[in-house]
């Protein structure tokens, strides 16, 4: 699984793209951030989902779990990745 961008603003309100295999448009996918926060995801095609990140009031590298939100055997199957949440930067 690839996540782009993998360095994001910790105040959220942005999206990341998840490159995964064999996504099903009929499924609802979520991204759990450190098993606390949830990002909702929209499937763009069979390989890419776009997830809207919530505000995270903590900086640093967070483990994320991308998984289908369904009732059944797939509930505990998740792809694991990492995102670095940083502060606001001025250029």
Secondary structure, 3 states (H helix, E strand, C coil): CEEECCEEECCCCCEEEEECCCCCCCCCEEEEECCCEEEEEEECCCCEEEEECCCCCCCEEEEEEEEECCCCHHHHCCEEEEEEEECCCCC
